[in-house]
Each structure stands twice: as C-alpha cells, then as structure tokens.
C-alpha cells in the first residue's frame, strides 16, 4: 500500500499543471468579470496558475511522504501564510477566494481516481485520510493569514488617520497651531501627546496655539490629557495658548470643576496672535 500511495503522489505532482488548468477553467466559468476586470486578470493569470499548480503538488508530495504527516502540515501552513497574504493584496474577498476549495477537491480526487483504478479500497481510504485533513488545514491557514492581513491593513489605516488628526501647522517662525477636531479618545490622546511634542521640537516652536473649536465634547479624561500635553510642552520650552472653547464646552468644564489656572485662554486665533506678539516684544 505504501508503494501505491507513493505512485499516486507522484502522478499528482506530475500532472499538477494539467489539474491546475482544469481547476482554473472551471473556476473562471463561474465568475462574472467585467471586460476591464478580465483585462487586468490576464496580467496575473500566469502567476495564479503557478500558485494553483504548486498547491496541488503539495498534496502529491504529502502522499509520497505520507509517513511524515507533520512535514505535509508544515508545507500547507507555509502555503497558507504566503498565499493568504498574496490573494489579500490582489483585492479578492475571502468569500470569493474560498470558492476555489470545491474545485480543488473535485479535480484532485478525479485525478486520484483515474490513477487508482486497479488499487485496493484500503489505499483509497488511506489517501482520504491524507488529502482531506490537509485540505481542511489549508483552508484554515489561508483564512487565518487573510484575516490577519486584513486586520493589519485596518490598523495601519487607523494609525495613518490618527496621525492626520494631530496636525501641527507652522504659521510663523517659532509659532504653530494645532486645530483639534472631533472626539478625543484614549488612543488619540496618547498620540496627541507623542506627535505634538515631536512636531514642536522638530519645528523649533516657542509658541503653540491649541484651537479646540472643533471639539464638541470635553470630559475629565479629555481635559486631563489636554492639560498634560500643555504641561509637557512647557517642559520643552513651548508656551501654549488655548483658543476656541465653545460655550457648551466651557459650561461643562466649569461644571466638572476643571482648573484652568496657569493656562492662557483666548477666544479666537486673532487674539492668540496678538498675545504672542506681545510676549515676543516683551
């Protein structure tokens, strides 16, 4: 039986491109692509066929080395990591990518049946014990990597968005403005501290205007973080002026009993500029 499994495995490896082409054609027959999509797909079709052929070969190799199941699983895991990331970069959805599974099963088993016409039933059952667990593991490894790539992409996008939400804009030599817009949560508050200090030093600021006219809600956490940023800036020699406190925000701050002593507050940017000019001329 061991020799029969080896022969079947070698037959799969030998016919990997033929089987891959059959899988590919059947899969395409179920896809509804626009002309533009077909044109773009043609550019990578050769790569996709090679990916398919290499995947099919793994099952043949697993039959050849059926006594070393761990090796077969390791190869499938590596394939899942590499291919899951590759397919994600192509922009294919996970649902669409997993539709390939039934076609792989169908054509791999078709090739096995053809090659195993004169082999015993016990050999077929042994092949089943090798092929099906590997296919299931391939789906798991591929899906896991695909989801991880998607999550990483979302986190990178979120980080980029957060960085854009802390824009220190230089206005004059030594003077910058930080217009805050929207809510300030814990993650954004931490980034606010890091980015503001870094930009203040990089731009060699002596004065920074904190414009909070775009902040609709201020609670104790938000206020505490803003005050911490102002304190940290003072330690690196940057004087801060807060502007644009909305009436409802001012009411909330008073209700919360927040202490603004030691913090320069002006109603708008124009008043802040006049204050800075006064300080510079003093």
C-alpha positions as a printed NumPy array, in Angstrom:
array([[  0.   ,   0.   ,   0.   ],
       [  2.846,   2.371,   0.813],
       [  4.135,   1.967,  -2.726],
       [  0.662,   2.645,  -4.118],
       [  0.387,   5.897,  -2.163],
       [  3.78 ,   6.943,  -3.45 ],
       [  2.75 ,   6.192,  -7.052],
       [ -0.45 ,   8.215,  -6.63 ],
       [  1.503,  11.106,  -5.146],
       [  3.989,  11.095,  -7.999],
       [  1.111,  11.072, -10.502],
       [ -0.434,  14.162,  -8.843],
       [  2.873,  16.01 ,  -8.856],
       [  3.495,  15.098, -12.481],
       [  0.039,  16.312, -13.541],
       [ -0.07 ,  19.405, -11.312],
       [ -0.215,  21.891, -14.214],
       [ -2.871,  19.888, -16.01 ],
       [ -5.019,  19.695, -12.872],
       [ -4.378,  23.374, -12.117],
       [ -5.588,  24.345, -15.583],
       [ -8.781,  22.294, -15.136],
       [ -9.433,  23.928, -11.743],
       [ -8.73 ,  27.342, -13.205],
       [-11.049,  26.974, -16.193],
       [-13.917,  25.604, -14.113],
       [-13.469,  28.388, -11.565],
       [-13.484,  31.09 , -14.224],
       [-16.651,  29.678, -15.75 ],
       [-18.47 ,  30.554, -12.505],
       [-17.034,  34.075, -12.213],
       [-18.754,  37.16 , -13.571],
       [-15.981,  39.548, -14.588],
       [-16.32 ,  42.82 , -16.448],
       [-14.196,  43.405, -19.518],
       [-11.916,  45.673, -17.509],
       [-11.52 ,  43.005, -14.808],
       [-10.771,  40.351, -17.433],
       [ -8.093,  42.602, -18.908],
       [ -6.449,  43.114, -15.509],
       [ -6.742,  39.425, -14.643],
       [ -4.869,  38.432, -17.798],
       [ -1.81 ,  40.225, -16.416],
       [ -1.58 ,  37.906, -13.4  ],
       [ -3.185,  34.768, -14.811],
       [  0.17 ,  33.031, -15.242],
       [  1.033,  33.684, -11.587],
       [ -2.354,  32.383, -10.433],
       [ -1.912,  29.181, -12.465],
       [  1.504,  28.653, -10.89 ],
       [  0.047,  29.183,  -7.406],
       [ -2.623,  26.593,  -8.193],
       [ -0.1  ,  24.08 ,  -9.55 ],
       [  2.18 ,  24.45 ,  -6.523],
       [ -0.775,  23.97 ,  -4.194],
       [ -1.86 ,  20.786,  -5.972],
       [  1.715,  19.476,  -5.88 ],
       [  1.681,  19.725,  -2.071],
       [ -0.991,  17.024,  -1.933],
       [  1.043,  14.779,  -4.218],
       [  4.123,  15.324,  -2.073],
       [  2.089,  14.549,   1.051],
       [  1.113,  11.18 ,  -0.453],
       [  4.721,  10.433,  -1.381],
       [  5.852,  11.301,   2.182],
       [  2.64 ,  10.057,   3.841],
       [  4.526,   8.636,   6.809],
       [  5.76 ,  12.134,   7.734],
       [  2.435,  13.923,   8.26 ],
       [  3.994,  16.792,  10.205],
       [  6.079,  17.733,   7.187],
       [  2.975,  17.84 ,   4.993],
       [  1.14 ,  20.045,   7.503],
       [  4.126,  22.385,   7.755],
       [  4.234,  22.825,   3.983],
       [  0.495,  23.528,   3.843],
       [  0.799,  26.037,   6.711],
       [  3.566,  27.881,   4.871],
       [  1.484,  27.855,   1.69 ],
       [ -1.469,  29.323,   3.624],
       [  0.666,  32.156,   5.006],
       [  2.194,  33.088,   1.666],
       [ -0.925,  32.665,  -0.469],
       [ -3.347,  34.219,   2.023],
       [ -1.303,  37.421,   2.04 ],
       [ -0.826,  37.345,  -1.752],
       [ -4.542,  36.911,  -2.507],
       [ -5.445,  39.639,   0.004],
       [ -3.091,  42.061,  -1.768],
       [ -4.866,  41.275,  -5.041],
       [ -8.05 ,  42.666,  -3.507],
       [-10.065,  39.436,  -3.642],
       [-12.612,  38.869,  -0.872],
       [-12.171,  35.868,   1.436],
       [-15.573,  34.516,   0.457],
       [-14.65 ,  34.64 ,  -3.22 ],
       [-11.228,  33.065,  -2.65 ],
       [-12.661,  30.135,  -0.676],
       [-14.945,  29.202,  -3.568],
       [-11.845,  27.6  ,  -5.112],
       [-11.924,  24.847,  -2.475],
       [-14.645,  22.705,  -4.051],
       [-12.897,  22.843,  -7.437],
       [ -9.589,  21.704,  -5.932],
       [-11.281,  18.811,  -4.148],
       [-13.139,  17.762,  -7.29 ],
       [-10.18 ,  17.775,  -9.668],
       [ -7.601,  16.345,  -7.27 ],
       [ -9.918,  13.442,  -6.48 ],
       [-10.725,  12.985, -10.141],
       [ -7.013,  12.62 , -10.893],
       [ -6.581,  10.207,  -7.961],
       [ -9.493,   8.014,  -9.088],
       [ -8.069,   7.881, -12.582],
       [ -4.649,   6.847, -11.331],
       [ -6.006,   4.402,  -8.743],
       [ -8.25 ,   2.261, -10.976],
       [ -6.546,  -1.013, -10.065],
       [ -5.674,  -0.176,  -6.477],
       [ -7.289,  -1.568,  -3.327],
       [-10.075,   0.108,  -1.327],
       [ -7.737,   0.354,   1.68 ],
       [ -5.393,   2.502,  -0.411],
       [ -8.245,   4.873,  -1.312],
       [ -9.235,   5.187,   2.358],
       [ -5.63 ,   5.932,   3.26 ],
       [ -5.498,   8.601,   0.552],
       [ -8.674,  10.076,   2.025],
       [ -7.003,  10.242,   5.444],
       [ -4.133,  12.212,   3.93 ],
       [ -5.909,  14.535,   1.467],
       [ -8.985,  15.714,   3.384],
       [ -7.234,  16.811,   6.633],
       [ -4.635,  18.661,   4.552],
       [ -7.341,  20.455,   2.561],
       [ -9.086,  21.494,   5.779],
       [ -5.796,  22.719,   7.225],
       [ -5.053,  24.646,   4.018],
       [ -8.405,  26.453,   4.301],
       [ -7.711,  27.27 ,   7.959],
       [ -4.149,  28.557,   7.347],
       [ -5.182,  30.554,   4.289],
       [ -8.19 ,  32.131,   6.046],
       [ -6.193,  32.944,   9.185],
       [ -3.485,  34.761,   7.216],
       [ -6.062,  36.537,   5.042],
       [ -7.907,  37.832,   8.116],
       [ -4.639,  38.842,   9.806],
       [ -3.595,  40.769,   6.682],
       [ -6.975,  42.496,   6.63 ],
       [ -6.69 ,  43.391,  10.32 ],
       [ -3.165,  44.716,   9.843],
       [ -4.362,  46.853,   6.936],
       [ -7.17 ,  48.294,   9.073],
       [ -4.753,  49.062,  11.912],
       [ -2.328,  50.787,   9.527],
       [ -5.186,  52.837,   8.079],
       [ -6.362,  53.763,  11.57 ],
       [ -2.856,  54.802,  12.605],
       [ -2.496,  56.947,   9.481],
       [ -5.874,  58.561,  10.168],
       [ -4.947,  59.244,  13.779],
       [ -1.675,  60.829,  12.708],
       [ -3.561,  63.082,  10.316],
       [ -5.874,  64.031,  13.188],
       [ -2.948,  65.633,  15.079],
       [ -1.757,  68.241,  12.565],
       [  0.669,  70.823,  13.983],
       [  0.649,  73.579,  11.372],
       [  3.565,  76.086,  11.352],
       [  2.302,  79.673,  10.915],
       [  5.313,  81.867,  11.625],
       [  8.89 ,  81.088,  12.676],
       [  8.544,  79.584,  16.127],
       [  4.737,  79.683,  16.088],
       [  2.364,  76.822,  15.255],
       [ -1.291,  75.921,  15.619],
       [ -2.886,  72.6  ,  16.479],
       [ -6.545,  72.551,  15.374],
       [ -8.316,  69.712,  17.176],
       [-11.471,  68.369,  15.532],
       [-13.819,  65.642,  16.781],
       [-13.709,  63.474,  19.872],
       [-10.542,  62.708,  21.786],
       [-10.456,  59.1  ,  22.972],
       [ -7.696,  57.395,  24.945],
       [ -5.785,  56.247,  21.855],
       [ -5.946,  59.628,  20.155],
       [ -4.986,  61.37 ,  23.401],
       [ -1.826,  59.252,  23.651],
       [ -0.936,  60.013,  20.045],
       [ -1.694,  63.687,  20.698],
       [  0.962,  63.755,  23.387],
       [  3.591,  61.963,  21.285],
       [  3.012,  63.762,  17.98 ],
       [  2.622,  67.257,  19.448],
       [  5.872,  67.04 ,  21.387],
       [  7.724,  65.584,  18.418],
       [  6.43 ,  68.224,  15.993],
       [  7.015,  71.08 ,  18.444],
       [ 10.68 ,  70.112,  18.781],
       [ 11.055,  69.394,  15.054],
       [  9.566,  72.78 ,  14.065],
       [ 11.518,  74.587,  16.85 ],
       [  8.348,  76.144,  18.235],
       [  8.308,  78.648,  21.044],
       [  4.523,  79.089,  20.989],
       [  1.714,  76.712,  20.099],
       [ -1.945,  77.658,  19.73 ],
       [ -4.313,  74.89 ,  20.821],
       [ -7.527,  75.529,  18.891],
       [-10.341,  73.379,  20.313],
       [-13.245,  74.978,  18.427],
       [-13.811,  71.639,  16.654],
       [-14.054,  69.656,  19.893],
       [-17.714,  69.142,  20.767],
       [-17.364,  67.121,  23.968],
       [-14.948,  67.588,  26.85 ],
       [-14.951,  65.273,  29.835],
       [-12.446,  64.855,  32.636],
       [-10.336,  62.42 ,  30.572],
       [-10.11 ,  64.761,  27.574],
       [ -9.367,  67.797,  29.711],
       [ -6.767,  65.9  ,  31.731],
       [ -4.982,  64.793,  28.549],
       [ -5.015,  68.303,  27.083],
       [ -3.567,  69.733,  30.273],
       [ -0.887,  67.031,  30.331],
       [  0.112,  67.954,  26.767],
       [  0.306,  71.633,  27.753],
       [  2.467,  70.753,  30.771],
       [  4.754,  68.564,  28.669],
       [  5.15 ,  71.333,  26.085],
       [  6.168,  73.773,  28.78 ],
       [  8.972,  71.402,  29.769],
       [ 10.455,  71.685,  26.258],
       [ 10.119,  75.481,  26.257],
       [  6.862,  75.848,  24.338],
       [  4.226,  78.273,  25.638],
       [  0.671,  77.217,  24.873],
       [ -2.447,  79.294,  24.27 ],
       [ -5.855,  77.614,  24.148],
       [ -8.474,  79.094,  21.828],
       [-11.956,  78.331,  20.542],
       [-13.552,  76.918,  23.7  ],
       [-17.224,  76.589,  22.765],
       [-19.867,  77.89 ,  25.251],
       [-21.237,  74.397,  25.924],
       [-17.711,  73.07 ,  26.43 ],
       [-16.912,  75.957,  28.779],
       [-20.054,  75.143,  30.764],
       [-19.022,  71.502,  31.014],
       [-15.51 ,  72.403,  32.125],
       [-16.859,  74.668,  34.88 ],
       [-19.395,  72.023,  35.95 ],
       [-16.595,  69.468,  36.181],
       [-14.622,  71.88 ,  38.328],
       [-11.619,  71.875,  35.99 ],
       [ -8.86 ,  74.26 ,  36.975],
       [ -7.609,  76.474,  34.122],
       [ -5.248,  78.444,  36.337],
       [ -1.886,  78.893,  34.655],
       [ -3.306,  78.216,  31.178],
       [ -3.59 ,  81.132,  28.736],
       [ -7.025,  81.131,  27.123],
       [ -8.171,  83.365,  24.247],
       [-11.464,  83.379,  22.382],
       [-10.013,  83.094,  18.873],
       [ -6.842,  82.826,  16.799],
       [ -6.616,  86.589,  16.236],
       [ -6.435,  87.266,  19.976],
       [ -3.888,  84.465,  20.339],
       [ -1.657,  86.057,  17.694],
       [ -1.841,  89.425,  19.461],
       [ -0.886,  87.722,  22.725],
       [  2.095,  86.023,  21.094],
       [  3.263,  89.302,  19.524],
       [  3.04 ,  90.954,  22.921],
       [  5.049,  88.156,  24.529],
       [  7.695,  88.254,  21.792],
       [  8.061,  92.035,  22.04 ],
       [  8.233,  91.981,  25.828]])
